[in-house]
Amino acid sequence: MSDIATAPLTGKALLQKVKELSNLPKREQAKRCGYYTLSKDDQYRVNLTEFYEAVITASGYPLDPEQPKDGRGREPTYRVSVHKNGQIVIGATYTQSMGLKPGDEFEIKLGYKHIHLIQLSEGEDKPSKNGKSA
């Protein structure tokens, strides 16, 4: 099998090779495009996840479009915890991605095991402490 790539193909070269090998099973396509490792006993282990990710990226769909450019800072997560003082902090990453500014107001609606934050438009009635509009 001399047509097995020694280094994983990427970009247009990967897409072209996948097109050429379209009649073969996906595992064989991935192996021939260089997405494999050799075990100690010279057995091929195909890396299908890396292969699929490379094909998707080569097709023009980046998997991590909002990844920090400089690699610094923590990656945002959708999990938060209640602090000792009873507060929950959402974080600047989310407020920035939503385009929120200081002073923007929300209505809080409590449900069974969930909280809804509803952004109030300018000019909307502000809810009073008992939850009714003023």
N, CA, C and O of each residue as an XYZ file, in Angstrom:
536
protein
N       0.836     -1.177      0.000
C       0.000      0.000      0.000
C       0.877      1.234      0.000
O       1.016      1.902      1.024
N       1.450      1.530     -1.109
C       2.339      2.674     -1.218
C       1.582      3.987     -1.291
O       2.195      5.049     -1.182
N       0.260      3.948     -1.475
C      -0.491      5.182     -1.586
C      -1.005      5.685     -0.231
O      -1.888      6.542     -0.188
N      -0.458      5.161      0.875
C      -0.817      5.642      2.206
C       0.073      6.841      2.529
O       1.298      6.753      2.452
N      -0.544      7.945      2.886
C       0.211      9.164      3.205
C       0.973      8.974      4.513
O       0.464      8.370      5.457
N       2.202      9.500      4.558
C       3.002      9.392      5.788
C       2.641     10.499      6.771
O       2.740     10.307      7.982
N       2.222     11.656      6.261
C       1.764     12.758      7.110
C       0.299     13.029      6.763
O      -0.085     12.915      5.599
N      -0.515     13.380      7.742
C      -1.928     13.627      7.466
C      -2.127     14.743      6.440
O      -1.531     15.814      6.552
N      -2.959     14.485      5.456
C      -3.280     15.494      4.451
C      -4.252     16.505      5.051
O      -5.043     16.172      5.933
N      -4.184     17.741      4.566
C      -5.101     18.782      5.012
C      -5.537     19.615      3.813
O      -4.982     19.496      2.721
N      -6.531     20.452      4.036
C      -6.966     21.404      3.018
C      -7.455     20.757      1.738
O      -8.100     19.709      1.755
N      -7.130     21.413      0.615
C      -7.598     20.948     -0.694
C      -7.048     19.579     -1.053
O      -7.727     18.788     -1.709
N      -5.816     19.292     -0.628
C      -5.220     17.982     -0.914
C      -6.041     16.869     -0.255
O      -6.257     15.812     -0.848
N      -6.493     17.116      0.968
C      -7.314     16.130      1.678
C      -8.645     15.933      0.960
O      -9.065     14.797      0.738
N      -9.302     17.012      0.602
C     -10.596     16.907     -0.072
C     -10.476     16.182     -1.412
O     -11.346     15.392     -1.775
N      -9.405     16.451     -2.136
C      -9.182     15.787     -3.428
C      -8.981     14.285     -3.234
O      -9.544     13.475     -3.971
N      -8.172     13.919     -2.233
C      -7.894     12.498     -1.970
C      -9.169     11.775     -1.534
O      -9.424     10.649     -1.962
N      -9.973     12.426     -0.675
C     -11.232     11.816     -0.232
C     -12.152     11.584     -1.425
O     -12.830     10.559     -1.499
N     -12.176     12.525     -2.348
C     -12.991     12.383     -3.551
C     -12.511     11.198     -4.394
O     -13.320     10.428     -4.910
N     -11.196     11.061     -4.527
C     -10.620      9.946     -5.292
C     -10.944      8.596     -4.657
O     -11.145      7.603     -5.356
N     -10.992      8.574     -3.324
C     -11.189      7.324     -2.587
C     -12.633      7.106     -2.160
O     -12.898      6.310     -1.260
N     -13.560      7.799     -2.791
C     -14.962      7.754     -2.355
C     -15.583      6.360     -2.407
O     -16.588      6.108     -1.742
N     -15.003      5.460     -3.180
C     -15.535      4.101     -3.281
C     -15.076      3.209     -2.124
O     -15.573      2.092     -1.981
N     -14.142      3.677     -1.299
C     -13.612      2.880     -0.188
C     -14.325      3.204      1.123
O     -14.916      4.275      1.255
N     -14.277      2.295      2.087
C     -14.852      2.584      3.408
C     -14.115      3.751      4.081
O     -12.953      4.020      3.774
N     -14.793      4.429      4.987
C     -14.221      5.610      5.654
C     -12.920      5.296      6.384
O     -11.998      6.112      6.362
N     -12.823      4.154      7.019
C     -11.584      3.794      7.725
C     -10.409      3.720      6.759
O      -9.314      4.192      7.066
N     -10.637      3.134      5.607
C      -9.575      3.025      4.607
C      -9.230      4.399      4.041
O      -8.059      4.690      3.795
N     -10.236      5.244      3.833
C      -9.983      6.615      3.364
C      -9.106      7.365      4.367
O      -8.134      8.020      3.991
N      -9.463      7.258      5.639
C      -8.709      7.957      6.681
C      -7.268      7.458      6.719
O      -6.336      8.254      6.838
N      -7.083      6.147      6.620
C      -5.736      5.569      6.650
C      -4.914      6.060      5.468
O      -3.756      6.443      5.636
N      -5.491      6.053      4.288
C      -4.761      6.470      3.089
C      -4.489      7.975      3.053
O      -3.611      8.440      2.326
N      -5.251      8.726      3.846
C      -5.014     10.181      3.932
C      -4.044     10.525      5.065
O      -3.763     11.699      5.309
N      -3.534      9.503      5.753
C      -2.511      9.726      6.774
C      -3.030      9.837      8.194
O      -2.273     10.213      9.089
N      -4.275      9.527      8.427
C      -4.864      9.640      9.766
C      -4.852      8.281     10.459
O      -5.881      7.626     10.625
N      -3.644      7.889     10.856
C      -3.456      6.605     11.525
C      -2.193      6.671     12.377
O      -1.366      7.571     12.228
N      -2.068      5.708     13.261
C      -0.823      5.482     13.998
C      -0.505      3.999     13.880
O      -1.392      3.179     13.643
N       0.752      3.669     14.047
C       1.152      2.264     14.027
C       1.400      1.814     15.455
O       2.102      2.482     16.213
N       0.820      0.677     15.819
C       1.036      0.139     17.158
C       2.400     -0.564     17.212
O       3.087     -0.676     16.197
N       2.774     -1.023     18.380
C       4.072     -1.690     18.560
C       4.228     -2.909     17.662
O       5.329     -3.221     17.209
N       3.117     -3.596     17.408
C       3.183     -4.788     16.550
C       2.800     -4.471     15.096
O       2.287     -5.334     14.384
N       3.054     -3.224     14.661
C       2.835     -2.761     13.292
C       1.389     -2.906     12.802
O       1.147     -3.165     11.623
N       0.455     -2.739     13.701
C      -0.963     -2.729     13.336
C      -1.407     -1.277     13.159
O      -1.012     -0.405     13.933
N      -2.228     -1.021     12.140
C      -2.741      0.327     11.903
C      -3.889      0.625     12.863
O      -4.795     -0.190     13.039
N      -3.837      1.808     13.482
C      -4.954      2.304     14.298
C      -5.417      3.581     13.624
O      -4.697      4.579     13.615
N      -6.615      3.556     13.061
C      -7.142      4.679     12.294
C      -7.744      5.713     13.252
O      -8.489      5.368     14.170
N      -7.404      6.998     13.019
C      -7.910      8.106     13.825
C      -9.077      8.769     13.085
O      -8.903      9.804     12.442
N     -10.254      8.169     13.179
C     -11.408      8.680     12.447
C     -11.836     10.070     12.914
O     -12.232     10.899     12.095
N     -11.761     10.333     14.207
C     -12.175     11.648     14.709
C     -11.321     12.743     14.105
O     -11.850     13.747     13.626
N     -10.010     12.568     14.119
C      -9.110     13.569     13.533
C      -9.374     13.711     12.034
O      -9.340     14.817     11.494
N      -9.633     12.604     11.376
C      -9.923     12.614      9.941
C     -11.181     13.422      9.651
O     -11.174     14.294      8.782
N     -12.264     13.137     10.377
C     -13.516     13.860     10.165
C     -13.354     15.352     10.457
O     -13.860     16.191      9.712
N     -12.648     15.681     11.540
C     -12.422     17.090     11.881
C     -11.638     17.795     10.778
O     -11.939     18.939     10.436
N     -10.640     17.121     10.225
C      -9.840     17.722      9.155
C     -10.676     17.924      7.897
O     -10.538     18.944      7.221
N     -11.542     16.963      7.575
C     -12.407     17.101      6.400
C     -13.381     18.259      6.591
O     -13.600     19.044      5.668
N     -13.958     18.369      7.766
C     -14.897     19.461      8.040
C     -14.190     20.808      7.941
O     -14.715     21.742      7.336
N     -13.012     20.911      8.529
C     -12.248     22.159      8.484
C     -11.839     22.492      7.053
O     -11.919     23.648      6.637
N     -11.401     21.483      6.296
C     -10.998     21.702      4.904
C     -12.186     22.127      4.043
O     -12.010     22.795      3.024
N     -13.387     21.741      4.450
C     -14.595     22.108      3.717
C     -15.032     23.546      4.009
O     -15.983     24.046      3.410
N     -14.328     24.203      4.934
C     -14.642     25.600      5.216
C     -15.504     25.826      6.433
O     -16.055     26.913      6.605
N     -15.632     24.838      7.271
C     -16.419     24.972      8.496
C     -15.508     24.806      9.702
O     -15.317     23.683     10.168
N     -14.936     25.896     10.225
C     -14.041     25.765     11.373
C     -14.804     25.248     12.589
O     -15.925     25.679     12.855
N     -14.198     24.333     13.313
C     -14.861     23.737     14.470
C     -14.795     24.626     15.702
O     -15.673     24.538     16.560
N     -13.780     25.481     15.818
C     -13.642     26.369     16.967
C     -13.537     27.816     16.498
O     -12.482     28.429     16.658
N     -14.610     28.384     15.918
C     -14.498     29.734     15.375
C     -14.293     30.808     16.433
O     -13.745     31.866     16.125
N     -14.718     30.567     17.675
C     -14.595     31.582     18.708
C     -13.443     31.293     19.662
O     -13.393     31.843     20.763
N     -12.534     30.449     19.252
C     -11.394     30.118     20.081
C     -10.516     31.355     20.224
O     -10.293     32.065     19.243
N     -10.011     31.629     21.436
C      -9.168     32.817     21.604
C      -7.990     32.789     20.643
O      -7.346     31.754     20.475
N      -7.709     33.923     20.014
C      -6.656     33.999     19.010
C      -5.262     33.863     19.614
O      -4.369     33.282     18.997
N      -5.076     34.400     20.823
C      -3.737     34.371     21.414
C      -3.519     33.187     22.351
O      -2.412     33.003     22.858
N      -4.539     32.392     22.587
C      -4.392     31.211     23.418
C      -4.344     31.492     24.913
O      -4.128     30.581     25.711
N      -4.546     32.754     25.297
C      -4.518     33.069     26.725
C      -5.931     33.060     27.292
O      -6.906     33.198     26.553
N      -6.035     32.900     28.594
C      -7.327     32.953     29.258
C      -8.016     31.611     29.275
O      -7.600     30.654     28.620
N      -9.089     31.574     30.051
C      -9.843     30.334     30.162
C     -10.878     30.244     29.061
O     -11.388     31.257     28.585
N     -11.175     29.044     28.670
C     -12.210     28.818     27.674
C     -13.564     28.935     28.372
O     -13.737     28.391     29.463
N     -14.531     29.638     27.764
C     -15.830     29.777     28.418
C     -16.527     28.433     28.566
O     -16.381     27.544     27.727
N     -17.277     28.302     29.631
C     -18.026     27.090     29.888
C     -19.464     27.466     30.204
O     -19.720     28.584     30.652
N     -20.385     26.581     29.985
C     -21.786     26.868     30.243
C     -22.203     26.423     31.632
O     -23.396     26.277     31.899
N     -21.254     26.208     32.513
C     -21.566     25.818     33.886
C     -21.078     26.890     34.835
O     -19.954     27.375     34.706
N     -21.908     27.258     35.776
C     -21.527     28.209     36.819
C     -21.955     27.623     38.150
O     -22.769     26.700     38.202
N     -21.405     28.163     39.220
C     -21.811     27.696     40.542
C     -22.184     28.897     41.399
O     -21.770     30.026     41.137
N     -22.966     28.627     42.415
C     -23.388     29.673     43.344
C     -22.231     29.945     44.290
O     -21.658     29.023     44.870
N     -21.891     31.227     44.442
C     -20.815     31.621     45.343
C     -21.292     31.574     46.793
O     -22.488     31.447     47.055
N     -20.354     31.677     47.729
C     -20.687     31.626     49.151
C     -21.672     32.707     49.553
O     -22.471     32.514     50.469
N     -21.618     33.861     48.865
C     -22.531     34.950     49.201
C     -23.885     34.819     48.503
O     -24.720     35.718     48.605
N     -24.114     33.702     47.789
C     -25.394     33.444     47.148
C     -25.515     33.984     45.731
O     -26.572     33.857     45.112
N     -24.461     34.578     45.212
C     -24.526     35.157     43.872
C     -24.072     34.161     42.811
O     -23.300     33.240     43.078
N     -24.577     34.378     41.601
C     -24.157     33.618     40.431
C     -23.574     34.618     39.456
O     -24.206     35.629     39.148
N     -22.367     34.345     38.965
C     -21.720     35.235     38.009
C     -21.746     34.563     36.642
O     -21.309     33.422     36.492
N     -22.257     35.277     35.655
C     -22.336     34.730     34.304
C     -20.993     34.851     33.601
O     -20.531     33.886     32.992
N     -20.363     36.005     33.671
C     -19.046     36.189     33.081
C     -19.064     37.098     31.870
O     -20.052     37.174     31.140
N     -17.951     37.785     31.673
C     -17.821     38.780     30.617
C     -17.896     38.172     29.218
O     -18.364     38.830     28.290
N     -17.446     36.938     29.052
C     -17.472     36.314     27.731
C     -18.887     36.282     27.173
O     -19.100     36.560     25.993
N     -19.854     35.943     28.019
C     -21.232     35.840     27.563
C     -21.869     37.200     27.374
O     -22.604     37.416     26.410
N     -21.593     38.123     28.293
C     -22.181     39.452     28.136
C     -21.628     40.138     26.890
O     -22.355     40.851     26.199
N     -20.347     39.927     26.602
C     -19.760     40.512     25.394
C     -20.338     39.867     24.141
O     -20.646     40.564     23.174
N     -20.488     38.540     24.145
C     -21.002     37.859     22.954
C     -22.458     38.240     22.689
O     -22.911     38.178     21.546
N     -23.193     38.631     23.723
C     -24.576     39.070     23.551
C     -24.662     40.566     23.274
O     -25.742     41.079     22.983
N     -23.533     41.273     23.363
C     -23.531     42.704     23.117
C     -24.157     43.504     24.238
O     -24.702     44.582     23.999
N     -24.089     42.993     25.464
C     -24.686     43.690     26.609
C     -23.779     44.812     27.074
O     -22.555     44.740     26.962
N     -24.409     45.847     27.597
C     -23.673     47.011     28.093
C     -24.039     47.252     29.546
O     -25.096     46.811     29.998
N     -23.167     47.956     30.298
C     -23.516     48.300     31.684
C     -24.848     49.053     31.712
O     -25.071     49.976     30.929
N     -25.709     48.649     32.611
C     -27.008     49.297     32.733
C     -28.132     48.538     32.050
O     -29.301     48.822     32.311
N     -27.814     47.567     31.172
C     -28.867     46.761     30.554
C     -29.612     46.021     31.661
O     -29.008     45.540     32.620
N     -30.930     45.936     31.514
C     -31.740     45.334     32.568
C     -32.442     44.076     32.087
O     -32.729     43.916     30.901
N     -32.712     43.181     33.041
C     -33.355     41.909     32.765
C     -34.479     41.680     33.754
O     -34.444     42.170     34.882
N     -35.464     40.936     33.322
C     -36.506     40.452     34.212
C     -36.127     39.011     34.554
O     -35.723     38.249     33.676
N     -36.255     38.644     35.812
C     -35.927     37.288     36.247
C     -37.230     36.535     36.463
O     -38.092     36.978     37.222
N     -37.370     35.403     35.799
C     -38.542     34.544     35.994
C     -38.054     33.209     36.533
O     -37.201     32.557     35.930
N     -38.596     32.813     37.661
C     -38.213     31.557     38.282
C     -39.153     30.445     37.847
O     -40.369     30.625     37.781
N     -38.572     29.310     37.558
C     -39.341     28.132     37.222
C     -38.889     26.995     38.125
O     -38.107     27.201     39.053
N     -39.380     25.808     37.852
C     -38.960     24.651     38.617
C     -37.573     24.239     38.158
O     -37.424     23.717     37.053
N     -36.560     24.459     38.976
C     -35.162     24.127     38.689
C     -34.560     24.897     37.517
O     -33.607     24.421     36.900
N     -35.092     26.073     37.195
C     -34.476     26.890     36.162
C     -34.803     28.363     36.395
O     -35.766     28.709     37.080
N     -33.980     29.207     35.811
C     -34.154     30.651     35.890
C     -34.123     31.190     34.466
O     -33.238     30.835     33.687
N     -35.076     32.039     34.122
C     -35.084     32.703     32.821
C     -34.702     34.158     33.026
O     -35.278     34.847     33.868
N     -33.727     34.621     32.253
C     -33.375     36.041     32.224
C     -33.934     36.602     30.930
O     -33.586     36.139     29.844
N     -34.794     37.591     31.043
C     -35.422     38.175     29.866
C     -34.960     39.621     29.771
O     -35.260     40.437     30.642
N     -34.228     39.929     28.710
C     -33.699     41.270     28.552
C     -34.834     42.239     28.256
O     -35.675     41.994     27.392
N     -34.838     43.347     28.995
C     -35.849     44.369     28.802
C     -35.371     45.364     27.767
O     -34.229     45.821     27.805
N     -36.252     45.691     26.846
C     -35.932     46.714     25.858
C     -36.054     48.075     26.524
O     -36.714     48.219     27.554
N     -35.413     49.072     25.926
C     -35.542     50.420     26.462
C     -36.994     50.844     26.357
O     -37.639     50.611     25.335
N     -37.506     51.459     27.394
C     -38.883     51.932     27.391
C     -39.874     50.913     27.931
O     -41.032     51.261     28.160
N     -39.461     49.664     28.144
C     -40.361     48.660     28.711
C     -40.539     48.938     30.182
O     -39.653     49.487     30.836
N     -41.701     48.551     30.703
C     -41.943     48.713     32.135
C     -40.991     47.821     32.903
O     -40.760     46.668     32.540
N     -40.446     48.372     33.966
C     -39.549     47.604     34.813
C     -40.386     46.860     35.846
O     -41.316     47.439     36.408
N     -40.082     45.601     36.108
C     -40.857     44.866     37.111
C     -40.558     45.394     38.506
O     -39.435     45.799     38.808
N     -41.581     45.380     39.347
C     -41.377     45.787     40.721
C     -40.881     44.594     41.521
O     -40.683     43.517     40.958
N     -40.679     44.762     42.812
C     -40.132     43.674     43.635
C     -41.051     42.472     43.697
O     -40.574     41.354     43.891
N     -42.360     42.661     43.539
C     -43.274     41.537     43.616
C     -43.465     40.835     42.265
O     -44.274     39.915     42.139
N     -42.691     41.293     41.241
C     -42.713     40.619     39.950
C     -43.682     41.219     38.959
O     -43.733     40.786     37.808
N     -44.466     42.224     39.386
C     -45.427     42.851     38.483
C     -44.847     44.138     37.934
O     -44.012     44.769     38.582
N     -45.275     44.530     36.760
C     -44.769     45.748     36.151
C     -45.210     46.962     36.922
O     -46.312     47.020     37.467
N     -44.306     47.943     36.953
C     -44.605     49.170     37.694
C     -45.459     50.104     36.880
O     -45.808     51.187     37.348
